[in-house]
Amino acid sequence: MSDKEKEDRILKETQNLFSLRSDYENARSNYRSEMRRDSERSDGSYAQEARREAHQNELRDAEHSAKSALDAQERLISSLTKDYLS
């Protein structure tokens, strides 16, 4: 791969990193907001609590997934940069 191609790939992956970081921040904010709202709620019926817990699990899983994607992208950019500089 030529230096120009490497630079283009680093640029593309860095732009993707910004998008993934935004996705993670949004997922994290959504999860934290839900947990804050939940702490202010009174207990509901068993069915209500089950739905809340399922929703919170979905939000937590979305946050973890977004964080994993962000971490993987950071590792990719680090690898590409090291390759470019060597």
C-alpha positions as protocol buffer text, in pm:
chain_id: "A"
residue {
  index: 1
  type: MET
  ca { x: 0 y: 0 z: 0 }
}
residue {
  index: 2
  type: SER
  ca { x: 137 y: 343 z: -90 }
}
residue {
  index: 3
  type: ASP
  ca { x: 171 y: 619 z: 169 }
}
residue {
  index: 4
  type: LYS
  ca { x: -120 y: 803 z: 5 }
}
residue {
  index: 5
  type: GLU
  ca { x: -341 y: 496 z: 36 }
}
residue {
  index: 6
  type: LYS
  ca { x: -237 y: 454 z: 399 }
}
residue {
  index: 7
  type: GLU
  ca { x: -315 y: 819 z: 471 }
}
residue {
  index: 8
  type: ASP
  ca { x: -656 y: 787 z: 306 }
}
residue {
  index: 9
  type: ARG
  ca { x: -734 y: 476 z: 511 }
}
residue {
  index: 10
  type: ILE
  ca { x: -626 y: 646 z: 835 }
}
residue {
  index: 11
  type: LEU
  ca { x: -846 y: 947 z: 749 }
}
residue {
  index: 12
  type: LYS
  ca { x: -1145 y: 724 z: 670 }
}
residue {
  index: 13
  type: GLU
  ca { x: -1104 y: 520 z: 988 }
}
residue {
  index: 14
  type: THR
  ca { x: -1057 y: 835 z: 1198 }
}
residue {
  index: 15
  type: GLN
  ca { x: -1384 y: 973 z: 1063 }
}
residue {
  index: 16
  type: ASN
  ca { x: -1547 y: 643 z: 1156 }
}
residue {
  index: 17
  type: LEU
  ca { x: -1393 y: 677 z: 1503 }
}
residue {
  index: 18
  type: PHE
  ca { x: -1568 y: 1012 z: 1553 }
}
residue {
  index: 19
  type: SER
  ca { x: -1899 y: 852 z: 1458 }
}
residue {
  index: 20
  type: LEU
  ca { x: -1842 y: 557 z: 1692 }
}
residue {
  index: 21
  type: ARG
  ca { x: -1745 y: 790 z: 1975 }
}
residue {
  index: 22
  type: SER
  ca { x: -2068 y: 984 z: 1927 }
}
residue {
  index: 23
  type: ASP
  ca { x: -2266 y: 658 z: 1922 }
}
residue {
  index: 24
  type: TYR
  ca { x: -2101 y: 550 z: 2247 }
}
residue {
  index: 25
  type: GLU
  ca { x: -2163 y: 883 z: 2418 }
}
residue {
  index: 26
  type: ASN
  ca { x: -2530 y: 869 z: 2315 }
}
residue {
  index: 27
  type: ALA
  ca { x: -2570 y: 510 z: 2435 }
}
residue {
  index: 28
  type: ARG
  ca { x: -2398 y: 593 z: 2763 }
}
residue {
  index: 29
  type: SER
  ca { x: -2616 y: 900 z: 2814 }
}
residue {
  index: 30
  type: ASN
  ca { x: -2934 y: 702 z: 2741 }
}
residue {
  index: 31
  type: TYR
  ca { x: -2840 y: 432 z: 2991 }
}
residue {
  index: 32
  type: ARG
  ca { x: -2744 y: 678 z: 3263 }
}
residue {
  index: 33
  type: SER
  ca { x: -3063 y: 880 z: 3210 }
}
residue {
  index: 34
  type: GLU
  ca { x: -3273 y: 567 z: 3240 }
}
residue {
  index: 35
  type: MET
  ca { x: -3096 y: 464 z: 3560 }
}
residue {
  index: 36
  type: ARG
  ca { x: -3145 y: 812 z: 3704 }
}
residue {
  index: 37
  type: ARG
  ca { x: -3516 y: 805 z: 3617 }
}
residue {
  index: 38
  type: ASP
  ca { x: -3546 y: 457 z: 3765 }
}
residue {
  index: 39
  type: SER
  ca { x: -3397 y: 569 z: 4094 }
}
residue {
  index: 40
  type: GLU
  ca { x: -3670 y: 832 z: 4120 }
}
residue {
  index: 41
  type: ARG
  ca { x: -3959 y: 595 z: 4042 }
}
residue {
  index: 42
  type: SER
  ca { x: -4167 y: 411 z: 4293 }
}
residue {
  index: 43
  type: ASP
  ca { x: -4195 y: 36 z: 4263 }
}
residue {
  index: 44
  type: GLY
  ca { x: -4450 y: -92 z: 4018 }
}
residue {
  index: 45
  type: SER
  ca { x: -4614 y: -422 z: 3954 }
}
residue {
  index: 46
  type: TYR
  ca { x: -4408 y: -729 z: 3878 }
}
residue {
  index: 47
  type: ALA
  ca { x: -4483 y: -686 z: 3506 }
}
residue {
  index: 48
  type: GLN
  ca { x: -4380 y: -319 z: 3511 }
}
residue {
  index: 49
  type: GLU
  ca { x: -4058 y: -400 z: 3692 }
}
residue {
  index: 50
  type: ALA
  ca { x: -3980 y: -679 z: 3446 }
}
residue {
  index: 51
  type: ARG
  ca { x: -4031 y: -440 z: 3152 }
}
residue {
  index: 52
  type: ARG
  ca { x: -3812 y: -175 z: 3314 }
}
residue {
  index: 53
  type: GLU
  ca { x: -3539 y: -427 z: 3381 }
}
residue {
  index: 54
  type: ALA
  ca { x: -3554 y: -559 z: 3025 }
}
residue {
  index: 55
  type: HIS
  ca { x: -3533 y: -203 z: 2890 }
}
residue {
  index: 56
  type: GLN
  ca { x: -3238 y: -124 z: 3117 }
}
residue {
  index: 57
  type: ASN
  ca { x: -3063 y: -442 z: 3005 }
}
residue {
  index: 58
  type: GLU
  ca { x: -3110 y: -340 z: 2641 }
}
residue {
  index: 59
  type: LEU
  ca { x: -2966 y: 5 z: 2711 }
}
residue {
  index: 60
  type: ARG
  ca { x: -2673 y: -143 z: 2905 }
}
residue {
  index: 61
  type: ASP
  ca { x: -2602 y: -391 z: 2626 }
}
residue {
  index: 62
  type: ALA
  ca { x: -2616 y: -110 z: 2368 }
}
residue {
  index: 63
  type: GLU
  ca { x: -2366 y: 90 z: 2575 }
}
residue {
  index: 64
  type: HIS
  ca { x: -2130 y: -208 z: 2605 }
}
residue {
  index: 65
  type: SER
  ca { x: -2159 y: -283 z: 2234 }
}
residue {
  index: 66
  type: ALA
  ca { x: -2086 y: 79 z: 2142 }
}
residue {
  index: 67
  type: LYS
  ca { x: -1786 y: 84 z: 2379 }
}
residue {
  index: 68
  type: SER
  ca { x: -1650 y: -238 z: 2227 }
}
residue {
  index: 69
  type: ALA
  ca { x: -1683 y: -95 z: 1875 }
}
residue {
  index: 70
  type: LEU
  ca { x: -1511 y: 226 z: 1985 }
}
residue {
  index: 71
  type: ASP
  ca { x: -1225 y: 38 z: 2150 }
}
residue {
  index: 72
  type: ALA
  ca { x: -1177 y: -182 z: 1842 }
}
residue {
  index: 73
  type: GLN
  ca { x: -1169 y: 125 z: 1618 }
}
residue {
  index: 74
  type: GLU
  ca { x: -909 y: 292 z: 1839 }
}
residue {
  index: 75
  type: ARG
  ca { x: -693 y: -21 z: 1818 }
}
residue {
  index: 76
  type: LEU
  ca { x: -731 y: -28 z: 1439 }
}
residue {
  index: 77
  type: ILE
  ca { x: -624 y: 334 z: 1404 }
}
residue {
  index: 78
  type: SER
  ca { x: -329 y: 275 z: 1633 }
}
residue {
  index: 79
  type: SER
  ca { x: -222 y: -22 z: 1421 }
}
residue {
  index: 80
  type: LEU
  ca { x: -264 y: 171 z: 1096 }
}
residue {
  index: 81
  type: THR
  ca { x: -66 y: 463 z: 1234 }
}
residue {
  index: 82
  type: LYS
  ca { x: 217 y: 240 z: 1351 }
}
residue {
  index: 83
  type: ASP
  ca { x: 228 y: 75 z: 1008 }
}
residue {
  index: 84
  type: TYR
  ca { x: 233 y: 414 z: 839 }
}
residue {
  index: 85
  type: LEU
  ca { x: 516 y: 543 z: 1055 }
}
residue {
  index: 86
  type: SER
  ca { x: 733 y: 233 z: 1017 }
}
